[in-house]
Amino acid sequence: MNQQTAAENVHTTKRWGVVGAGVFGFGFSGLIDVLVLHHVLQWHHLLSGRYPMDTVAGLRTNVLADGLFSLGMLAIIGVGAGLVWRAERQRSRPLAIRPLAGAALVGVGVFDLFDAVVDHMLLGLHQPLSQGGQYNLQWLAVSLLLVAVGYYVYRAGRPSDGDTASGG
């Protein structure tokens, strides 16, 4: 294998590690959302904008949807963790932690953006704290802040072009 091909393989491996960390963050945020906001605090459920939470049939439908959503988020976490694990195993040195942590934070923010835009605004599946959607702008602001912080951590942790000592 020539030197250029080896460098391309290292770059591709690092890229898949970062993608995996982002996927992991996306799934982690979704799982925390459903466990904390849906189950523990019971502010809303996945389909509470369509099925009432104050009837037995509506609550059963919402809890089932929340459970299936939880399983989906666990699958996404597994895919992300698998991608990171595979990228790590293909390298002779460990992947740099800061870019992975930054990518995971970006994934957390991207899930929250997806939730606010698609679930809350476009589909009207549920609203945080109220059915009126009065907290969607704050939800979007926090989501964008998480993406920005994640990107900053990712960029701050990337080694410069000539820096090979950091293991990045």
Contacts in CASP RR format, 6 or more apart in sequence:
PFRMAT RR
TARGET T0000
AUTHOR 0000-0000-0000
METHOD contacts of the structure
MODEL  1
MNQQTAAENVHTTKRWGVVGAGVFGFGFSGLIDVLVLHHVLQWHHLLSGR
YPMDTVAGLRTNVLADGLFSLGMLAIIGVGAGLVWRAERQRSRPLAIRPL
AGAALVGVGVFDLFDAVVDHMLLGLHQPLSQGGQYNLQWLAVSLLLVAVG
YYVYRAGRPSDGDTASGG
1 9 0 8 1.000
9 90 0 8 1.000
10 91 0 8 1.000
13 87 0 8 1.000
13 90 0 8 1.000
13 91 0 8 1.000
14 87 0 8 1.000
14 91 0 8 1.000
14 95 0 8 1.000
14 99 0 8 1.000
14 168 0 8 1.000
16 83 0 8 1.000
16 86 0 8 1.000
16 87 0 8 1.000
17 83 0 8 1.000
17 84 0 8 1.000
17 86 0 8 1.000
17 87 0 8 1.000
17 88 0 8 1.000
17 95 0 8 1.000
17 100 0 8 1.000
17 103 0 8 1.000
18 99 0 8 1.000
18 100 0 8 1.000
18 103 0 8 1.000
18 154 0 8 1.000
19 83 0 8 1.000
19 103 0 8 1.000
20 79 0 8 1.000
20 80 0 8 1.000
20 81 0 8 1.000
20 82 0 8 1.000
20 83 0 8 1.000
20 84 0 8 1.000
20 87 0 8 1.000
20 103 0 8 1.000
21 80 0 8 1.000
21 84 0 8 1.000
21 99 0 8 1.000
21 100 0 8 1.000
21 101 0 8 1.000
21 102 0 8 1.000
21 103 0 8 1.000
21 104 0 8 1.000
22 80 0 8 1.000
22 103 0 8 1.000
22 104 0 8 1.000
22 106 0 8 1.000
22 107 0 8 1.000
22 110 0 8 1.000
23 76 0 8 1.000
23 79 0 8 1.000
23 80 0 8 1.000
23 83 0 8 1.000
23 107 0 8 1.000
24 76 0 8 1.000
24 77 0 8 1.000
24 78 0 8 1.000
24 80 0 8 1.000
24 81 0 8 1.000
24 83 0 8 1.000
24 84 0 8 1.000
24 104 0 8 1.000
24 107 0 8 1.000
25 77 0 8 1.000
25 80 0 8 1.000
25 103 0 8 1.000
25 104 0 8 1.000
25 105 0 8 1.000
25 106 0 8 1.000
25 107 0 8 1.000
25 108 0 8 1.000
25 111 0 8 1.000
26 76 0 8 1.000
26 107 0 8 1.000
26 108 0 8 1.000
26 110 0 8 1.000
26 111 0 8 1.000
26 114 0 8 1.000
27 73 0 8 1.000
27 76 0 8 1.000
27 77 0 8 1.000
27 107 0 8 1.000
27 111 0 8 1.000
28 73 0 8 1.000
28 77 0 8 1.000
28 104 0 8 1.000
28 108 0 8 1.000
29 107 0 8 1.000
29 108 0 8 1.000
29 109 0 8 1.000
29 111 0 8 1.000
29 112 0 8 1.000
30 69 0 8 1.000
30 73 0 8 1.000
30 111 0 8 1.000
30 115 0 8 1.000
31 70 0 8 1.000
31 73 0 8 1.000
31 74 0 8 1.000
31 77 0 8 1.000
33 111 0 8 1.000
33 112 0 8 1.000
33 115 0 8 1.000
34 46 0 8 1.000
34 66 0 8 1.000
34 67 0 8 1.000
34 69 0 8 1.000
34 70 0 8 1.000
34 73 0 8 1.000
35 70 0 8 1.000
37 43 0 8 1.000
37 44 0 8 1.000
37 128 0 8 1.000
38 44 0 8 1.000
38 45 0 8 1.000
38 46 0 8 1.000
38 66 0 8 1.000
39 66 0 8 1.000
42 53 0 8 1.000
43 128 0 8 1.000
43 129 0 8 1.000
44 53 0 8 1.000
44 126 0 8 1.000
44 127 0 8 1.000
44 128 0 8 1.000
44 129 0 8 1.000
45 51 0 8 1.000
45 53 0 8 1.000
45 59 0 8 1.000
45 62 0 8 1.000
45 63 0 8 1.000
45 65 0 8 1.000
45 66 0 8 1.000
45 126 0 8 1.000
46 62 0 8 1.000
46 65 0 8 1.000
46 66 0 8 1.000
46 69 0 8 1.000
46 119 0 8 1.000
46 125 0 8 1.000
46 126 0 8 1.000
47 61 0 8 1.000
47 62 0 8 1.000
47 65 0 8 1.000
47 125 0 8 1.000
47 126 0 8 1.000
48 62 0 8 1.000
48 125 0 8 1.000
48 126 0 8 1.000
48 127 0 8 1.000
48 131 0 8 1.000
49 124 0 8 1.000
49 125 0 8 1.000
49 126 0 8 1.000
49 127 0 8 1.000
49 131 0 8 1.000
50 124 0 8 1.000
50 125 0 8 1.000
51 57 0 8 1.000
51 58 0 8 1.000
51 61 0 8 1.000
51 62 0 8 1.000
52 58 0 8 1.000
53 59 0 8 1.000
53 62 0 8 1.000
84 95 0 8 1.000
84 100 0 8 1.000
87 95 0 8 1.000
88 94 0 8 1.000
88 95 0 8 1.000
93 167 0 8 1.000
93 168 0 8 1.000
94 167 0 8 1.000
95 167 0 8 1.000
95 168 0 8 1.000
96 157 0 8 1.000
96 158 0 8 1.000
96 159 0 8 1.000
96 166 0 8 1.000
96 167 0 8 1.000
96 168 0 8 1.000
98 153 0 8 1.000
98 154 0 8 1.000
98 156 0 8 1.000
98 157 0 8 1.000
98 158 0 8 1.000
99 153 0 8 1.000
99 154 0 8 1.000
99 157 0 8 1.000
99 158 0 8 1.000
99 168 0 8 1.000
101 150 0 8 1.000
101 153 0 8 1.000
101 154 0 8 1.000
102 149 0 8 1.000
102 150 0 8 1.000
102 151 0 8 1.000
102 152 0 8 1.000
102 153 0 8 1.000
102 154 0 8 1.000
103 150 0 8 1.000
103 154 0 8 1.000
105 146 0 8 1.000
105 147 0 8 1.000
105 149 0 8 1.000
105 150 0 8 1.000
105 153 0 8 1.000
105 154 0 8 1.000
106 146 0 8 1.000
106 147 0 8 1.000
106 150 0 8 1.000
106 151 0 8 1.000
106 154 0 8 1.000
107 147 0 8 1.000
108 146 0 8 1.000
109 143 0 8 1.000
109 144 0 8 1.000
109 146 0 8 1.000
109 147 0 8 1.000
110 143 0 8 1.000
110 147 0 8 1.000
112 139 0 8 1.000
112 142 0 8 1.000
112 143 0 8 1.000
112 146 0 8 1.000
113 140 0 8 1.000
113 143 0 8 1.000
113 144 0 8 1.000
113 147 0 8 1.000
115 139 0 8 1.000
115 143 0 8 1.000
116 136 0 8 1.000
116 139 0 8 1.000
116 140 0 8 1.000
116 143 0 8 1.000
117 140 0 8 1.000
119 125 0 8 1.000
119 126 0 8 1.000
120 126 0 8 1.000
120 127 0 8 1.000
120 128 0 8 1.000
120 133 0 8 1.000
120 136 0 8 1.000
120 139 0 8 1.000
121 136 0 8 1.000
127 133 0 8 1.000
127 135 0 8 1.000
127 136 0 8 1.000
128 135 0 8 1.000
128 136 0 8 1.000
128 139 0 8 1.000
129 135 0 8 1.000
157 166 0 8 1.000
158 168 0 8 1.000
159 165 0 8 1.000
159 166 0 8 1.000
159 167 0 8 1.000
159 168 0 8 1.000
END
